[in-house]
Amino acid sequence: MEIDSIYTELIAEHSKSTEHRHHLEHPTAVLKGHNPSCGDEITLELQVEDGKIKDASFTGVGCAISQASTSLMIDLMKGKTVEEAQRLAHLFMDMIKRKVTDDEALEDLDEAMALKNISNMPARVKCAVLAWHTLDDALQGKA
C-alpha cells in the first residue's frame, strides 16, 4: 500500500472518529476556533494539571481535514507538558506553511504528519491549522 493511500485512510478514519468528540467534565480551558473561509468551527476543551495536558476533547463541525486534524492533534497532545504541546503546535504549523519540510525533523508529529501534503492545497491550509492555532491560543499562560 502506498504511503499516500495510508495517509488518506488515516485522515478519513480520524475525521469520522468520535473518540475525542465530547465535553470534558472539568475543563481548565475552553476556546472556540473558527475558520470563516469555509465555516469550520471547533470548541477545544483542555484539562491542564501540573503543567501537563491531562485530557482534551472537542465539539464542532467542519470539513474532513479540520475534524481529522483536531482528532490527530488531541491524540498527540494528551500527556504532554504545556511547553511540549506548544512546541509541537508550532512545528505542525511550520510543516503546513512549508517552513519545515524534512521528514526527520517532523517525526515528533507522529500521525499528524499525514497532513503534510495539505501544504500543496492553499485553500485547505486554514482547515488543517484551525485546531493547532486554537490549542496554542488556549495554552497561552497555562504553563
C-alpha positions as CSV (number, residue, x, y, z in Angstrom):
1,M,0.0,0.0,0.0
2,E,1.4,3.4,-0.9
3,I,2.1,5.9,1.8
4,D,-0.3,8.5,0.3
5,S,-3.2,6.0,0.5
6,I,-2.3,5.1,4.1
7,Y,-2.4,8.9,4.9
8,T,-5.7,9.3,3.1
9,E,-7.1,6.4,5.1
10,L,-5.8,7.8,8.4
11,I,-7.4,11.2,7.6
12,A,-10.7,9.6,6.8
13,E,-10.6,7.5,9.9
14,H,-9.9,10.4,12.2
15,S,-12.4,12.7,10.5
16,K,-15.2,10.2,11.4
17,S,-13.8,9.3,14.8
18,T,-16.0,10.2,17.9
19,E,-13.3,9.2,20.4
20,H,-12.4,12.9,21.3
21,R,-15.8,14.4,20.4
22,H,-17.4,15.2,23.8
23,H,-17.4,17.7,26.6
24,L,-14.9,17.3,29.4
25,E,-16.3,17.1,32.9
26,H,-13.9,19.7,34.4
27,P,-12.0,21.6,31.7
28,T,-9.5,24.2,32.8
29,A,-9.5,25.9,29.3
30,V,-12.3,26.1,26.7
31,L,-11.7,28.0,23.5
32,K,-13.6,28.3,20.3
33,G,-11.8,28.3,16.9
34,H,-13.5,29.4,13.7
35,N,-12.4,29.3,10.0
36,P,-14.6,31.9,8.3
37,S,-13.3,31.0,4.8
38,C,-15.1,27.6,4.9
39,G,-17.2,27.6,8.1
40,D,-15.2,25.1,10.2
41,E,-15.9,25.6,13.9
42,I,-14.5,23.8,16.9
43,T,-14.6,24.2,20.6
44,L,-11.5,22.8,22.2
45,E,-11.6,21.8,25.9
46,L,-8.5,21.1,27.8
47,Q,-7.8,19.8,31.3
48,V,-4.4,21.0,32.3
49,E,-3.0,19.9,35.6
50,D,0.5,20.4,37.0
51,G,1.7,21.8,33.6
52,K,0.5,18.8,31.6
53,I,-2.4,18.2,29.3
54,K,-4.3,15.5,31.3
55,D,-7.2,15.4,28.9
56,A,-8.6,17.1,25.8
57,S,-11.7,17.0,23.7
58,F,-13.6,18.9,21.1
59,T,-17.0,19.6,19.6
60,G,-17.9,21.3,16.4
61,V,-18.4,20.9,12.7
62,G,-16.3,21.2,9.7
63,C,-14.7,19.5,6.7
64,A,-12.9,16.2,7.0
65,I,-9.5,17.9,7.2
66,S,-10.3,20.2,10.1
67,Q,-12.0,17.3,12.0
68,A,-9.2,14.8,11.3
69,S,-6.6,17.4,12.2
70,T,-8.3,18.1,15.6
71,S,-8.5,14.4,16.4
72,L,-4.9,13.8,15.4
73,M,-3.8,16.8,17.5
74,I,-5.6,15.6,20.6
75,D,-4.1,12.1,20.3
76,L,-0.7,13.7,20.1
77,M,-1.1,16.3,22.9
78,K,-2.6,14.1,25.7
79,G,0.0,13.7,28.4
80,K,2.4,16.3,27.0
81,T,3.6,19.3,29.0
82,V,2.2,22.7,28.0
83,E,5.7,23.6,26.7
84,E,5.9,20.5,24.6
85,A,2.4,20.9,23.3
86,Q,3.2,24.4,22.2
87,R,6.4,23.3,20.5
88,L,4.5,20.6,18.6
89,A,1.7,23.0,17.6
90,H,4.3,25.4,16.2
91,L,6.1,22.5,14.4
92,F,2.8,21.4,12.9
93,M,2.0,24.9,11.7
94,D,5.6,25.3,10.3
95,M,5.1,22.0,8.4
96,I,1.9,23.2,6.8
97,K,3.5,26.5,5.9
98,R,6.5,24.6,4.4
99,K,8.9,26.2,6.8
100,V,9.9,22.7,8.0
101,T,9.9,20.0,5.3
102,D,12.4,17.4,6.4
103,D,10.5,14.3,7.5
104,E,13.1,13.5,10.2
105,A,12.5,16.9,11.8
106,L,8.8,16.3,11.7
107,E,8.9,12.8,13.3
108,D,7.7,14.2,16.6
109,L,4.3,14.9,15.0
110,D,3.7,11.2,14.7
111,E,0.5,10.5,12.7
112,A,-0.2,14.3,12.3
113,M,2.5,14.1,9.6
114,A,-0.3,12.6,7.5
115,L,-1.5,16.2,6.9
116,K,1.9,17.3,5.4
117,N,0.6,17.4,1.8
118,I,-2.2,19.8,2.8
119,S,0.5,22.5,2.2
120,N,0.0,21.8,-1.5
121,M,-3.7,22.8,-1.2
122,P,-3.7,26.5,-0.2
123,A,-7.5,26.6,0.3
124,R,-7.2,23.8,2.9
125,V,-4.3,25.1,5.0
126,K,-6.7,27.0,7.3
127,C,-8.7,23.9,7.8
128,A,-5.6,21.9,8.9
129,V,-4.2,24.5,11.3
130,L,-7.5,25.6,12.9
131,A,-7.2,23.2,15.9
132,W,-3.5,23.8,16.3
133,H,-3.9,27.6,16.4
134,T,-6.8,27.2,18.9
135,L,-4.6,24.9,21.1
136,D,-1.8,27.4,21.0
137,D,-4.1,30.2,22.0
138,A,-5.7,28.1,24.8
139,L,-2.3,27.3,26.3
140,Q,-1.1,30.9,26.5
141,G,-0.5,31.5,30.2
142,K,-1.3,27.9,31.2
143,A,2.3,26.8,31.9
